[in-house]
């Protein structure tokens, strides 16, 4: 059977038998996603999840990077309500991945930062390149991590490492990502795609019903994080100052 494909601009979905590959971004701005792209990603993941024959999903970015988070240029001059809506769209995408009935594997090269880090954390398995960097450098933009953001990081790495990553905004390099629990495996960049492919093939060799049952059990035990917020997601003044600093450096 020839692979089938759906391309909606910022989100490309390819099916090859029981394997769905979801590729995000355009290669510009390190695959930072705008609000429409986050909304489309949620829609595409929900659609993919309805396929009875689906066995595994691979999530990756265009080119040599995963996802630098949200495209902050759309927040220039935005009001608080617009920014909050962007965060709601992000969270919908994360939750769609978390409740997908089959394993979702993040193939991470380049950077997975901020919302890009949360996107990776929403996946079941993360495979990173040695040169990749992953973390939550959002405080400098005046963004207040929601309890859902914090819970997602704590669930994967524990409270101590989560605290350090949130407080410092440090980006963790590939090998250290495995040590801290942010990633399952770390390989040289030229081996990333083949390593993920081998892992995918190992999964699809298992009975689909058993793998789906395992995913359902893991969802019941580990999440997704509850729907709750703690005040606004941003200090709008700090956000605009942070964006201006980024755009002029």
Secondary structure by P-SEA (a helix, b strand, c coil): ccccccccccbbbbbcccbbbbbbccccccccccaaaaaaaaaaaaaaaacccccbbbbbbccccccccccccccccccaaaaaaaaaaaaaaaaaaaacccbbbbbcccccccaaaaaaaaccbbbbccccccccccccccccccaaaaaaaaacccaaaaaaaaaccccccaaaaaaaccccccccccaaaaaaaaaaaaaaaccaaaaaaaaaaaaaccccccccccccccaaaaaaaaaaaaaac
